[in-house]
Every structure is written in structure tokens, then in C-alpha cells.
Amino acid sequence: MNDAPAVVERSAEAGGLYGLLAELPDVPALLQGAEQIRDAGYRRWDAFAPFAVHGLNSAMGLKRSRLPWLVLGGGLTGTAAALLLQWWTNAVDYPFLISGKPLFGLPAAIPVAFELTILFAAFAAFFGMFGLNGLPRLHHPLFHSDRFRRVTTDRFFIAIEASDPQFNETETRRLLEEIGSVHIEEVRA
């Protein structure tokens, strides 16, 4: 990897230890580092890059999202609510016979059912995404790092949280040095 020793510094902010932030030189180092951290058994960590890195999800060992199931549930709830509401209002609550037509006709109920399916699915996607991502989070401890500001431009980072059951400051720092970090920083909460 990189023969230069990793630099260790403390974040200027006071507070408890949030975790360790490691800067990596390039995409192959990020992918290899993610695989090594995953294999070491860490669970509360994340990788950051200025663009989408193909293969990073599998290198991190991430499972498929539960969001599609939430959206499906929201859509089915919308369909059921629309059909039930139209059936109840037309056939039970206020039955009104006109020219021998049925009190409830499915073809006439389809447009409303379609619209509520889309509406409930969109709400499920929006609020489900917020819930699964732990949003809204207006501030993150990594924002204290001056080096981390370059993550949207040209830098690659891995952050391991101190709340991880595997986290041991010395062992974790040594692992981050082994994966080829060019800089390691303690991030305070």
C-alpha cells in the first residue's frame, strides 16, 4: 500500500470519542480496506467517497434495503383503503340504487384506488427513507474534521464508530494503519 506512516491527530472539538476517521489514497485502497474491516467483524462503520464506487456495498457486506418492502406495504395499504372507503360509502353507509346498477362497481373504483396506491407508496418511501437513515440529523461529528470536508471533492474515508462492539482504540488504529491509511484522526462527539 503506502509506505508513509499514518498521521494520528485529535479533533479540536471537545467531547467523548465518536470514532476513528481514516483517509485512504484511492478507490482500490478503499475497497480493500472495506473488505478487511468487514472481515475483522466491525458493524458500526461507514465508507465515504466523492462519487459512487461500484462494489463498495458488497465490500462493506451491506444487505439489501428494507425500503422496497415498506413501499410495497404502503401501496397495498393505499389500494385497500381506497377500495374499502368506496365500498363502505357506496354499498353500506349510503346505498343509492340508480337504474339497477350495482352498489359497488370495481371498474369505477380503479382510478381512486390507483391514486391512493401511488400516494401511500410515496409517503412510505419518503418517511421510510428518513426512518431507516436516522434522519433528520442536522449535524454529524465527522463535520468537525477539516480533512473530511474534501470527501465531496477528491478524498476517500472510512470511519469506525467507538460504539462498535469490536472497537478498541489501539487495535482499531492499528487495523486502519494496516489497510494503508494516509491519515488517521480521532473524531470527538
C-alpha positions, -999 to 999 in steps of 0.1 A, spaced: 0 0 0 15 32 12 49 33 29 44 66 46 34 64 83 -1 73 91 -5 106 109 -26 105 141 -42 137 154 -71 146 176 -100 166 165 -101 201 180 -137 196 194 -141 185 230 -164 156 239 -164 119 240 -147 98 213 -171 93 183 -146 71 165 -116 70 142 -115 85 107 -90 72 82 -82 88 49 -73 64 21 -54 73 -11 -76 58 -38 -106 36 -48 -87 2 -47 -74 10 -12 -110 20 -1 -124 -13 -14 -97 -34 1 -99 -15 34 -136 -20 35 -132 -58 30 -106 -60 57 -128 -40 82 -158 -62 73 -137 -93 78 -124 -80 112 -160 -81 124 -168 -44 127 -205 -35 124 -208 3 131 -186 19 104 -190 36 70 -171 44 39 -172 78 21 -162 87 -14 -168 117 -37 -186 95 -63 -204 62 -65 -179 33 -61 -191 1 -77 -186 -29 -55 -184 -9 -22 -217 -22 -9 -206 -58 -13 -171 -50 1 -188 -35 32 -211 -65 35 -243 -44 33 -276 -63 30 -304 -52 7 -325 -24 19 -359 -30 36 -373 2 18 -389 -17 -11 -409 -37 13 -421 -6 31 -431 9 -3 -450 -22 -13 -468 -22 21 -477 15 17 -490 8 -18 -511 -21 -7 -524 -1 22 -534 27 -2 -552 2 -25 -571 -14 3 -580 19 19 -594 33 -14 -614 2 -22 -627 -2 14 -637 35 16 -655 34 -18 -673 1 -9 -683 14 25 -696 48 13 -715 34 -17 -727 0 -6 -731 2 32 -733 37 46 -754 54 19 -767 28 -7 -784 45 -36 -798 24 -63 -798 41 -97 -813 22 -128 -804 -12 -113 -767 -6 -113 -746 -24 -86 -740 -5 -54 -703 -11 -58 -685 -15 -91 -648 -23 -92 -641 -6 -126 -654 27 -113 -632 24 -81 -599 18 -100 -589 54 -106 -592 64 -69 -575 31 -59 -547 38 -83 -542 74 -70 -542 63 -33 -518 34 -41 -493 59 -55 -498 84 -27 -494 59 1 -464 43 -16 -447 77 -20 -454 85 17 -439 51 27 -408 58 6 -403 93 19 -408 85 56 -393 51 54 -361 65 39 -360 91 67 -366 65 94 -341 39 80 -314 65 76 -319 80 110 -328 114 96 -332 143 102 -297 146 115 -287 182 113 -251 177 124 -227 148 124 -194 145 144 -174 140 112 -182 175 102 -156 187 129 -128 172 108 -112 197 84 -98 169 62 -133 153 59 -146 184 40 -127 172 10 -148 140 8 -171 156 -17 -142 166 -39 -113 141 -41 -108 121 -8 -118 87 4 -125 79 40 -135 51 64 -149 60 98 -153 34 126 -175 44 154 -164 39 190 -199 24 198 -190 -7 178 -186 -38 200 -153 -46 183 -139 -12 188 -106 -9 208 -88 23 201 -53 8 198 -64 -23 178 -87 -3 155 -60 23 149 -35 -5 140 -61 -20 116 -66 13 99 -28 17 95 -26 -18 80 -51 -10 54 -30 18 40 -44 49 56 -25 81 48 -41 99 78 -59 88 109 -78 112 131 -98 108 163 -132 123 160 -149 137 191 -187 137 195 
